[in-house]
Amino acid sequence: MGAGGSVALPEGDAVTLDEAKAYAGEGGWNEDAQKAFDAAAADGKVTKEKIAEYEAEQNKAATKLQASIRGQQERKNPTKPPEKAGDAPAEGGDAPAEGGDAPAADAPAEGGDAAPAE
């Protein structure tokens, strides 16, 4: 009983064990699904509503597990925070390259003194 099954649920309000297994698809039917079906079954059938409830419960559990795993991975390998706007010049900006090869704007040109200000 799970999403991503190989066939759609049949028409009607109830689903048989074989229909539920086909809906669950290859590998989707497990011991927990069998127990849930047995607990909810009446006359060998279960309502589509119960199947939807089971799927929602399984999806919620999977989401919690994924979040837990992501949290563990983040603690092991933290993501670097993004740089702030004032921390580094934008690419192609006016900042000189490493080594300071660019002359300052008010420095005299090479080979001569600055002309006296008038």
Summary of the structure (lengths in Angstrom):
residues: 118
radius of gyration: 33.3
end to end distance: 89.5
largest distance: 105.9
contacts: 203
relative contact order: 0.10
helix: 40%
strand: 6%
